[in-house]
């Protein structure tokens, strides 16, 4: 029997524990999505207007480094005055409230759109309309949201903790 890992990074991390095991890396698969209509997201989130937007699409959790994303977005705000940040995902209510408070503290309240959990046609529309996908996680055993963004044709900015980050860089599809 072998232990299934979803990425080489995940297998390396497990090997650091020193437990002898035979492992096999089999990446997670995703189905190609149908062509989506980008207008749906703009109709649902009118605060986007016609602005270009960066997309974060994942569970809201401290390991996802949304705080770092908000701070980085603030650093770029003057150079990208028209760009908005769409944060799609949900998490513990106290944590999400803290993220919203940080966005307000950073003077980004009017530039960050909190979409909550999305799925189906709206998720496809969000991916179709975004300019760049951002997942700055400290740790991801794979990064399925990044793979979905790549399938939608989005360039990706990934944290080095996203297990497929180096594969994305090697393919010329994003930076880590």
C-alpha positions in Angstrom: 0.0 0.0 0.0 1.1 3.6 -0.6 0.2 6.9 0.9 -1.5 9.2 -1.6 -0.1 12.8 -1.7 -1.7 15.5 -3.8 1.6 17.3 -4.5 5.4 16.8 -4.2 5.5 19.5 -1.5 3.0 17.6 0.6 5.1 14.4 0.2 8.3 16.3 1.2 6.5 17.7 4.3 5.4 14.2 5.3 8.9 12.8 4.8 10.3 15.4 7.3 8.4 13.5 10.0 10.8 10.5 9.4 8.0 7.9 9.2 9.0 5.3 6.7 6.3 5.1 4.0 5.9 4.5 0.3 4.2 7.4 -1.3 2.7 8.3 -4.6 1.9 11.8 -5.9 -1.4 12.0 -7.7 -2.6 15.6 -8.2 -6.2 16.4 -7.7 -8.2 16.7 -10.9 -10.7 19.3 -11.9 -13.2 19.2 -14.7 -13.0 21.9 -17.4 -15.7 24.4 -16.6 -18.2 25.6 -19.2 -17.7 29.0 -20.7 -19.0 31.5 -18.2 -20.6 34.9 -18.5 -18.6 37.6 -16.7 -21.6 39.9 -16.5 -23.3 37.9 -13.8 -20.7 38.8 -11.1 -21.0 42.5 -12.0 -24.8 42.3 -11.7 -24.6 40.6 -8.3 -21.9 42.9 -6.9 -22.7 46.3 -8.2 -19.8 47.8 -6.1 -17.5 46.4 -8.7 -18.9 48.7 -11.4 -16.7 48.3 -14.5 -13.5 48.2 -12.4 -10.9 45.5 -13.0 -10.6 43.2 -10.0 -8.2 40.8 -8.3 -9.8 37.6 -7.0 -9.2 35.7 -3.8 -11.4 32.6 -3.8 -11.0 30.2 -0.9 -12.0 29.5 2.7 -11.3 32.4 5.0 -8.8 31.1 7.5 -5.6 32.5 9.1 -3.5 30.0 7.0 -4.8 31.7 3.8 -2.9 34.9 4.7 -5.8 37.3 3.7 -4.3 39.8 6.1 -1.1 39.8 4.0 -3.2 40.2 0.9 -5.0 43.2 2.3 -1.8 44.8 3.3 -0.2 44.2 -0.1 -3.3 45.5 -1.9 -3.0 48.7 0.2 0.7 49.1 -0.8 -0.4 48.9 -4.5 -3.5 51.1 -4.1 -1.9 54.3 -5.4 -0.5 52.6 -8.5 -3.8 50.8 -9.2 -6.5 53.3 -8.3 -9.3 51.7 -10.3 -8.6 48.1 -9.3 -10.8 46.4 -6.7 -10.3 43.2 -4.7 -13.1 40.6 -4.7 -12.8 38.2 -1.7 -14.9 35.2 -2.2 -15.2 32.7 0.6 -16.4 32.3 4.1 -15.0 31.4 7.5 -15.5 31.8 11.2 -17.6 35.0 11.8 -15.2 36.5 14.3 -12.3 36.0 11.9 -14.2 37.5 9.0 -15.2 40.5 11.1 -11.5 41.0 11.9 -10.6 40.9 8.2 -13.3 43.5 7.4 -12.0 45.7 10.2 -8.5 45.4 8.9 -9.8 46.5 5.4 -11.4 49.5 7.0 -8.3 50.3 9.0 -6.3 50.2 5.8 -8.7 52.5 4.1 -9.8 49.9 1.7 -13.5 49.5 2.6 -14.7 50.9 -0.7 -12.2 48.8 -2.8 -12.8 45.4 -1.2 -15.9 43.4 -2.1 -16.8 40.6 0.3 -18.7 38.0 -1.7 -19.0 35.3 0.9 -19.3 31.7 -0.2 -20.0 31.4 -3.9 -20.6 28.4 -6.2 -22.1 27.4 -9.5 -22.7 29.9 -12.2 -21.7 32.8 -9.9 -18.3 31.1 -9.2 -17.7 30.6 -12.9 -18.6 34.2 -13.6 -16.2 35.5 -10.8 -13.4 33.5 -12.4 -14.3 34.7 -15.9 -14.3 38.3 -14.9 -11.2 38.5 -12.8 -7.9 39.9 -14.1 -5.7 38.0 -11.7 -6.2 35.2 -9.1 -4.4 35.6 -5.7 -3.9 32.9 -3.1 -1.2 34.0 -0.6 -1.6 31.0 1.7 1.1 30.0 4.2 0.2 26.3 3.6 -2.0 24.4 1.1 -1.5 20.7 0.4 -2.5 21.3 -3.2 -4.3 24.6 -4.1 -7.5 23.5 -5.9 -8.7 27.1 -6.2 -5.5 28.0 -8.0 -6.0 25.1 -10.4 -9.5 26.2 -11.1 -8.3 29.8 -11.7 -5.7 28.4 -14.2 -8.4 26.4 -16.0 -10.3 29.7 -16.3 -7.2 31.3 -18.0 -6.3 33.5 -15.0 -2.7 34.4 -14.2 -2.0 33.5 -10.6 -0.1 35.1 -7.7 0.5 32.4 -5.2 2.1 32.2 -1.8 5.1 29.9 -1.6 3.1 27.7 0.8 0.7 26.7 -2.0 1.9 23.3 -3.0 1.4 23.8 -6.7 3.1 27.2 -6.7 6.3 26.1 -8.2 4.5 24.1 -10.9 2.6 27.3 -11.8 5.8 29.3 -12.0 7.5 26.5 -14.1 4.6 26.6 -16.5 4.8 30.4 -16.8 1.3 30.8 -15.6 2.0 32.9 -12.5 4.4 33.9 -9.8 5.0 32.7 -6.3 
